[in-house]
């Protein structure tokens, strides 16, 4: 495909733009106005519910769990005190529980040491009692203190309470608010969760709960998700504003003209707003965690496209003084490489749309649309707007001489590169080999404490919570479902549940509070009931061997006022679950722990459907999705870009030459991630395919210019050096601008965002170095466009 012929087609397009420039302006104005109008309907949310499709096993199991047992979300408060059984502390817990029930939407019931129901043996058998039902004894009196000591001894003797609800030294206890379901509409948009979370913050953040006698550490999904939402929105706003300022500074530094500043800014803002405005019209909800990436990417690429065109226009306008002719000539020279670079970037980003993770699909489609629209704005609006104005005399002033010196410096650099071409290739490939082993050290994890980091206040609080006796940030559930009813009335099923508890308690990540594994199920009720019916004899803290007796005891618990049975088992007695709290999150061990847990349950409950559910189970499942998604997106990017290069340049050799300098920064990035223990997560997995798509832009510009001048002059050395002279500076400028956009991320307090910024800058800088060094050498050595020829003979 001849570059000269392609450029002629773009020249015709430039002539059409100038001829119908008012029509182009009116059309773009209408599109922009419609897009801006759509921003009124724009909505951005956290899209975690889109991590899994509606037909995936974990999603189906979670839906069945919530249909049976209600909302999985809870709001929790860990109370720390010198003595939890101090009457002042208990009165506060009582007031807190009541106010949580009254003021927080969807509140169902409170579990606390004040509200807890306990099985107690009586002469007639047993009863379910609430020790503080008749009030809280005043520990400031001798009589009240004695009564409280009796209650303390009784509660801490119950295995279902000690080191689970209350620490054995009585310095920590939980207040847990269980919630009703949010309803289909509220659940779909997560608005119900946010309603509950906002109300919880309003209540729990009130200074009236502060005291020297106690300390409260608040958590629970609705509570922390509201904090995460606020942090993400502040971070997104900061990134976008900082990115916009960086864009303005770069334009001022590199363009140095008022029109050259205003026109790209208008094109950038208009293009991005049109994308998000039309998204709102189509009812597409943006992902707030990912939203700043396409916006900053759009800013960076729009300015990059603008500078390529404006630099070309300024050069021709200085030389000729003819404004419209300079506009058309610049479209002729830059239109094709800009169009092709936009296509390859879109191809790279659209690969995310094929990843089986909702937020990444959104990122892929939105980023691709943003690149396409900002390219169209740049290639249509900038030439049209620059065409207005008067012609001037051709000018070869000192500024032109200064620019020439810079260009000549790049040409001189190119001569040195070609002179030492073998050394360049050897050193380049040696560096790649050094980083390859690091690729195999990359860790995949969705530990959001590590992803966000303790510089984020609520994450620091969760770390503090995790370090307490009772505190646990992470947990999962093993759900067991039989097709036939009454399966869990059989003693062998309950004993299998006991064996499962024991095996789960011995897994490496299971939390232990003072030696007690934090594993819970309906067995606490079963064993406590049997214990009380046998005179509180510790030998009877077991499961009855007789099915009729087990059934009778379960019925007796329920008829005696027990309310917790159906929190753990369904009314048909064919569905039960075990809850496991974790000590910490370790990406490698959590996957193996959950796999071992599911395997154990399948062995112990033949014929039952076993599912791991909960946030940690989702994270473990996502680990595999991230690995598959990274491979799929990168492979997709690589194949599409390579195919496009081969087709456009009509040469497999040229296509592969174009890919070598672009695969180099990706390998180096992956090696750095492995060597420096940067985790692969939802954010960092976007870097490598994105860098591949952006980095190939400079490669295309370089190869395209070399091919053009080869077609004109027939000499590879001259073509390469002429390319250094004409676009070497521009390549550096565009890379600096894009790096400036990603530099914004590097100042983020959140670990994952900071890493995206740093890795992107490293990748882009490495890619530029590869294009300055490896691309010209590979072209010069392999001569992919054919044999050299004498320009004069060819013309004759």
N, C-alpha and C positions, 0 to 999 in steps of 0.2 A: 504494500500500500504506500504510494508516493506521498510524502509529507507535503511537497509542493502543491499537489492537486487538492489535498485536504484543505490546505491553507487558502486556496483560491475559493473553495466553497464557503469558508468562514468569512472571507472578504465580501462575498456577495451578501451574506447575512448582515455584515456591518453596514453595507450600503443601504440595505432595506431598513435597518434600524434608524439611520439618519434620515432617510426619505420619509418614514412614517413615525418620526420620533414623538410627535404629540399623541398619536394613537397609542403607542407603547406606554407613554406616561399616564394617559387616562386609564388604560387597562390595568396597569400596575397600581394606580391609586385606588381604583375600585376594589381590586383584590385585597389590597392592604386594609382598606376601610372595613370590608366585610370580615377579614381576619381579626382585626382589633375589636370589632363588635362582639365576636364570639368569646373573647376573653372574659366577658361578664359571667359566662356559664362555666368557666374553667374550674375544675376540681382536681386536687392532688391528695392522694391518700397513701397510707402504708399498705402495700399489696401482699402481705404475707399469706393471705388466704389463697392467693393464686400460685403458690409454690407447687401445689399438687393439683392435678386434674380431678374432675368429679368422679372418675371411674377408677382412680388409683386405690389400692388396697388400704393404705393408711387413712385416706380421706373417707372411704366408706366405713371403716371401723370406727373412726372418730364420730361420724354422724350417728351410727348405731348407739355408741356409748352415750352421746348427749341426748338422744331420744329416750333412752332408758333411765339414766342417772342424772340428767339435767346438765346445766352449764358446767363446763370444766374449769372456767375461770373463777378465781377467788381473790379477795383482797385480804392481805395479812398484815398484822402488826406484831412484831416481836417486842415484848416488854422485858426490859432488864432492870433489876433492882437488887439491893442487898438481901431483901427478903420479899418474895412475891406474896407471901401470906401475911404481910403487913396490911392492916385494915384500910389504910389510906390508899395503898396500891390496888387492892381488890375493889374498893369503891370506885376508883378511877376506871378500872377495867369494866366494871358494871355500867358506868355512865357512857363509856366509850362504845361498848357493845350496843346499848340502847340507841345512842345517837347514830351509829352506823346503820341500824335497821330503819330508823326514821328518815334519814336524810339521803341515803344512797339509793338510786333507782335500781330495781331488780333485786333488792336485798331479800334473801330467803330466810336464812337463819345464821345465828352467831354461835361459834364454838369457842368457848373460853373456859378457864378454870372456874369461873363464877357460874357459867351456864351448863357445865358438863353434867351429863347423867351417868350414874354409875350403878352397876348391879350390886345389890346387897342381900345377903341371906337373912331370912326371917324364920320364925317358928313354923309358919305355914309353907315355907319354900323360899321364895325370893321376891324382891321388888326392885324397881328401878328408881333410884333416888337422885335428887339434886341437892348436894350438901348445903348450898347457900340459898335454898328456896325460901327459907324463913328469915333471911337477912344475913348480913356479914357481921360476925362478932367483932367488938371493939377491942383491938389488941393493946390499947392503951390502959386497959383495966386488967387486973389479975384474972378475973373470971373469964373475960373475953379471950385473953391470951391462952388460957387452959383449953377452952373450947376450940380455939383455932389450931392449937397443937394437935388435938385429936383429929380434926378434919385433915390437917396436913399429913399425919401419919396414915390415915385411911386412904387418901388419894394417891400418895406416893407408893402405897403397897400394891396398887393396881398396875399391872404391866402395860395395859393399854394407855396409861397416862404418863407414868414415869419415863423420862427421857424421850417422850414423844410430844406430849402437850406441855409438860412441866419438866424442867431439868431436875435431876435427883438432888441437887444442892439448893433447889428452890430459888435460884437467882434469875431464871429465864422462864417465860411462858408465852404461848401463842394466843392471839385473838384472831380468829379466822372468820371472815364473812363469806358465806356461800351465796351464790346468786341464782336467780331464775334464768331461764333462757331469754335471749334478747329479742326473740321474734325473728321471722324470716327476713324482713326488710332491714331491721336494725343490724342483724347479724351479717347480712350481705355487705353492707357498707361499713361495718365495724362501728357504726354510730352508737349502738347500745353499749359497747365496751367503753367508748370514750365518754358517754354520759355518766356511766358508773365511775370511771376513773376521775373525771373532773369533779364530781361530787365528793369523792373520797379525798382528793387533794384539798378541796375547800374546807372539809371537816378536819382532816388529820394535820394539815399545815397550820391550823389555828394555834397561836402561842399559848392558849389556855391549857394545852396538854403538856406543856413544858414544866418540869419540876426537878428539884435536886434529888428527889426520892426515886425517880425512875428515868429511864431513857427508852424512847420508842424508835424502832427501825421499821419503816413501812415498805411493803413490797406487794407482790401480786400482779398478775398480767395487766388488768385495767389501770392500775396505779402507775406502773413503770412504762406502759405503752404510751400514756399521755406525756410522760417526761421525754420519752424517746421522740415522740412526734414534735414536741416543742424544740428539742435539741436539733433535730433534722431540719426543721423549718428555719431556725435561726442560722444554722450552718449553710443551708441552701441560699438564703438571702445574702449572707456575708460573702459566699463564693461568687454569686452572680454580680453583686455590686463591685466587689474587688476585681473580678474579671473584666467588668465594663471599664473601670478606671484603668486597668492594665492595657486594655485595648486602645483607649484614648491616648495614653502615654506613648504606646508603640507607634500609633499613627502620627503623632506629633513629631516623634524622633525620626521616623523613616520617610514620611511623605513631605512634611514641612510646607504645607499649603493649606489654606482654609477650606478650599473646595475639596482637596484631597482628604481632609478630615471629615467634613460633613457628609459627603456622598457615601463613603463606606459605612459610617455610623448609621445613616438612614437605611441603607441596604441590609445591614446586619440586624438591626432592631426590627425592621419590617419583616424580613424573612422569618426570624424566630417567632415573632408574634403571630404571623399568619399560620405557621404550623400548629402552634398550641391553640389558636383560636378555632381553626377547623377541627382539631381534635375534640374541642368542647362541643361543637355542632353535632359531631357524630357520637357524642356521649362517651368518649374514651376518657377514662379516669387516669390521670398521670400518677406515676410512682414517685412519691416525695423523696424516697431515699436515693433514687437514680436521676432525678430530674435535672440536677445541675450539670450532669455530664453532657447531654446533648446541647444544652444552652451554651456552655463554655466552648464545646467543640464547634458549634455553629459560629460563635464569635471568632474563634481562632481561624477557622478555615475561610470565613467570609473576608476577614482582613487579609489573609494570605492571598486569596484570589484577587482581591482589590489591589494589593501591592504589586503583584505580577503585572496586572493590566496597567495600573497607573505609572509604574516605572517605564514600561514600554511606551506609553503615551507621552510622558514627559521627554523621553529621549527623542522621539520623532518630532514632537512639537518644537523642541529647541532647535533641531536640525533644519526643519522646514518652515516653521512659523505658520503652517496651515492647520487650523484646528480640526476641521471635519476630516481632512485627509489623514491626519495623525490618529484620529479616533478609529477610522476604518482600517488603517494599517496595523494598529495595535490589536484589533479584533482578529485580523488575519494571522498575526504572529502568535497570539496567546490563546485564541479561542479553542483550538484543537487540544493543546496540552492541558488547559484548564478543564475542558469537558471530559477528557479521558481520566484525569486525576480524580475528578468528582465521581465518575463511574466506578473507578477502582475502590475509592473510599466507601461508596455506597455498597458495593459488593462485599467488602470486608465487614461492614457494620450489619448488613442484613443477615449475615450468618447467625447473629444472635437470635433471630426470629425462629430458627430451627432448633433452638435449645429448649428442652422440655421444662422450662422454669418461667412462670408468668412474667415476673418483673424484667427478666432478660429479653423476653419476646418484645415487651413494650419498649425496652431500651433500643433493641435492634431496629424496630419499625420507626420509632420516633427519631432516632439519630440519623437513619437513612433519609427520612423525609426532610429533616432539618438541613442536611448536607445538600440535597437536591434543590430545595427552595432557596437557600442562601446563595448557591451557585447561580440559579436563574436570576435572582435579584442582582447579583454582582455583574453577570455577563450582559444583562439587559439594561439595568438602570444606570450603571456607572458610565458606559459609553454614551448613552443618551444624554445624561446630565452634563458630561464633560464636553459635549458637542456645542453647548450653548456658550457664546462668547465670541470675541473678535480674534481675528488672526493677528500675528505679530511678526516682526522681522526675525529671521534666523539668528540665533544667539550662541556664540561660543565664548561664554564668560568664564570667570574663575571657578564658579561652582561646577561647571562642566569639566574643567581641568581636574578639579579635586576628585570628581566621580571617576574620571579616567584613571587617575592614580590608583584608586581602590580596585578598579577593574583590572588594571595592569598587574597589580599585586597578586590577584587571583590567577591571572595568566602565568605569572612567574612561578607561582605555587604549582600549577599544572605541569609546567616543564620539569620541575623537580620530581613530581610524582611519576611521570612517564620515564624519566631517566632511571629511577630506582624501582621500576615496575615489578621485578622479581622479588625484591625485598618486601615491597608492599604486600604482595600476595602471600608470601611465606609468613610474615608477621601476622597478617589478618587471619589466615587459617589457623595459625598456632593459638591465637587468642580465643578463637571459637572452640578449639579442642580443650583449652583450659577450663572453659565454663560448662562444657557438656556434662561432666560428672555431677555438677550441682543440680542439674535438672531432676535427678533421681532422689534428691534430698527434700524436694518440695513437700510441705505438709498441707493437707486439706482439712479445714476446720471451720465450723460456724459458731465457735465460742464467742458470743456477742460481748462478753466482758473483755476478752482479749482484742476483739475487733474494734471496739469503741475506745477502750483504755480508761484508766482511772483519772485522767484529766477531766473527764466528763463527770460532774458531781454525782448523778444518780448511780453511775457505775461504781464509783468509789464507795457509795453507801451499800451497794449489793455485795461488794468484796468484804466490807466490814461485817455484813450479815452472814456471809458464808463462813467467816472465821469464828462465829459464836458456837456455843454448845448445840443448840437446836436448829440454828439457821441452815437453810439449804436453798440455793437459787435454782438448781436444776433437778428435774425429776421425770420419770416416765411411768407408764402403766402397762401391765401385761393383761390384756383382755382375753377371757376364755369363754367361748360360746358353744353350747351343745344344741343340737336340733330338737332333742326331746326334753320335755318339762321334767322338773323334780330331780334332775341329775345331781344337784348339790345338796339334796337331802340324804344322799348316800354317804355313809362314813368314809368309803374308799376315796370319794371325790374330795372330801374335806381333808383327808390325810395326804392326798396328793397335793392339795393346796399348801399344806404345812411343809411338805418336802420341797415344794417350789419356793416357799418363803425362805427356807434354810439355804437353798442353793443361791437364791438371789442375794441373800445377806452376806454370802461369802465372795461375791464378785468384787473385783478390785476397786471399783469406783463407788460402791454402795456406801452411803454415809453411816457412820456409827456415832451415836451420842453416848459418851461414857461407856463404851463397849457394847451398847445395844444397837443392832442394825436397824436402820430406819426403813423397815419394810412393814407394810400394813395391809390387812385384808379383813374379811368378815370373821376370820378366826379369832380376833380379839374378843368379839361378842360371844362366839361359840364356846370358847374356853372359859371366859369369865362366868358365863351362865352355868356351865357344868361345875365350876369351882364353887359357886355360891350354893348350888343345890346339894352340895356334898360337904356342908359345914365349913366352907372356906379352907378345906384341906388342900395344901399345895400339890399333893399327889394327884388331885383331880383337875389340875389345870391342863386338861387334855380334851381330845375329841371323843365323844361316846362311840363305842363300837357297834351299838345297835341302831339300826335305821329308824325304828319306831321311836326310840328314846331321843335320838337327835332331832327328829321332826317335832316331838313333843316339847323339847326344850326351846327350840326356835319359836314355836307357837307361844309358849309360856313367856318368853322374853317380850314378844310383841304385845301380848295381852296384859302384861304388867306395866305397860306404859313406855316401853323402849321404842325409841324413834330412829335409831341409827342403822337398823338392820338393812333397810332398803337403800341406804347410801352405798352399800357394798355388794349387794346381790339383788337380782330383779325378782319380781313377785312370782314369776314362773319357776324360779330356782334353776334356771338353765344358763344364766349369764352371771359371771363374777369377775372381779379383777384384783390385781395386787398392785399397790402403789410403792414405788422405790424412789427414795431421795438419794441424791448423789453428793459426794464430798466435793467434787470439782468437775471440770469439763476437760476431757482429754480426747481429742478427735480420733486418735487411733484406738484407744481403749474403749471408748464409748460404743463404737461400731461393733467391736468384738463382744463387749458386755451384753449389748442388746441381742446380738446374734445368739450368744450362749443362753440368754434368758428365754428367747423364743424356742430354741432347740430343747431346753429343759422342759418347758411347758408342753411342747408337742409330744415329748416322750412320756410325760406324766399324765397327759390327758388325751389318749388316743381317741380319734373320732371327733374331737372338738376343733373348732376354728380358733387359732391363736393369733393375736395381733398385738404389736407394740404400738402404743399411741402416746400422745403428749408432745410437748415442745422438743424435748431431747430426742425422742424417736424420730421426729420430723427432721431435726438437724442431722441425725445419723443417716437418714435416707437421702438428705440433701447432699451429704458428702459425695456419695456415688454420682448423684446428678451433676454436681459441679465438675467432677473429673470427666464424666462423659460429655458434659456441655462444653468444657474447655477444649477437649479434643475435637468435638464436632464443629464448634465455631471456628477454631483455628484452621482445621483441615478444610472447612468450607471456604474460608477466606483465602487460604493458600491456593486451592484449586481454581477458584473463580478468577483471582487476580492473575495467576499464571496463564490460564486459558485466554484471558483478555489480552495479555501482553503478546502471547504467541499469535493470536488472530490479528491483532492490529499491526504488528510489525512483520506479519507473514513469515515468521521464522521461529522455530523451536529454540534454536540457539540463542536468539535475542531475548526470547521470553525467559529462558532459564538464567541468562546473564542478569536480567532485570530482577529476578527473584533472589539471587545469591546475596547481594548487599542488603536485602530486606529481611531475609531469614536470619542474618547475622545478629542484628540487635535483639531479635526475639530470643535467640539462643542465649545471648549474654544476659538478657533480662531474667530468663528462667533460671540460669545459673546463679545469678545474684540472689534471687528469691530463695533458692535452695541453700546456698552457702550462709546467708544471713538470717535464715529461719523466718522469712516473710511468709505468712500463711496464705494459701490460696483460698479465697472466700468469694462471696457474691460480688464484692467490689473489685478486688485485685484480678479476678478472672477476666475482667473486661479489658485489661491493659494490653495483653499481647495481640489479640486480633485487631484492636483499635490502632495500636502502633503500626502493625503491618499495613493497615489501610491508609494511614496518614503518611508513613515513611515512603511508601511507593510513589507518592506525588512527586517528590524531588527526583527520584529515579526516572520517572516518565519524562519530566522536563529535560533532564540531562540527556537521556537517550534520544528523545525527539529532536533536540537541537543538534546533537552530533549527527544524526541521520540526515537532517536537513542540509547541514553544511557538507556532509559527505556527498549527497546527491548533487550539490552545486559545484564543489571543488574536487571531489574524488580522492581526497587525502585524509586518512584517519587522524594523523597527528595534528594537522591544521584544524580539522573539525573539532577535535577534543579541546584544543587550546582556545579556539574561538568560543566554544561553549563556556569554558571557565571565564573568559573575558566578559561575556554578555550576561550570563545568569548566575555566576558564582556568588556574587554579592546578594542577589535576590533570594537565592536558596538559603543563605545564612539568615537573611532578614525574616523570611517566613518561619523558619525553624525557631528563631528567637521569639517571635510573636506567639507561636503555639506553646512554646515552653513557658512563656510569661503567663499564659492562661492556666496552664497546669501548675505553675508555681503557687497559684492561689490555694490549691488543694494541699500543698505541702505545709502550709501554716495552720492547718486544721488541728484541733485538739484530739480529734478522733483518729485512732491508729490506722484504720482501713483507708480513710480518705487521704491521710498524710502519705501513706504508702503509694496510693494511686498517683498522687502528684509527683513524688520522688521517682518512682519507677518510670512514669511517662517521660519525665525530663531526661532521665538516663537513656531510655530507649530512643527518644527523638534525637538526642545528641549523638548517640552511637550510630543511628541511621544516617545522619548528616555526614559523619566522618566516613562511613562506608561509601556514601555517594561521592564524596570528594576523592576517595582513595581507590576503592575496589571497582566501582562502576567504570571509570575511565580506563583503568588498567585492563580490565576484562575486555572491554571493547577494543582497545588498542592491540591487545595480544591475540584475540580470537578473530578479529575482523569479520563480524557477523553479517555485514550488509553486502559483502561481495569483495571482489578484488579492487585495488586502487586503480584509478585511471587519470590520465592527463586531462585537466579541465579544458585546455585549448584545443586538443585533438578532438575531445568529445563535442565541443561546440562546433568544430568544423564538420 
